[in-house]
Amino acid sequence: MSLSKLIDAEIKRQTMADDQGEWRQYILDHLDYITARTRPSEIDILLINEYRYDLDSFLKEKMSIQGDIAWIVLLLNNLTCDFEFTEPGVFIIPSDELISQLYHSYSTVKER
């Protein structure tokens, strides 16, 4: 990966991080919107065993998600922390693009 792509990925990761404030509230207000536009993903026991307690690594390595959206995935799946990422099943995992669109919308509204 080139340096510029690494820098872009890091900026994206930090931008979408949980700020415990307005951005988090914006996501909370749009959970139904995100769920409606996300195809559920089946995560089997082999993947759970490989990434148990490490949702962030799973999202980056297996789902190719570069943004820091693990906290959003936890919210969507009623998990309180990575330590609950232990059982196989169907999970709602939004794409980077969807969260980026929401962040752009949030930024536009916030500037007004």
Beta strands, then each sheet from edge to edge (+ up, - down):
strand 1: 41-43
strand 2: 89-91
sheet 1: 1+ 2-
end
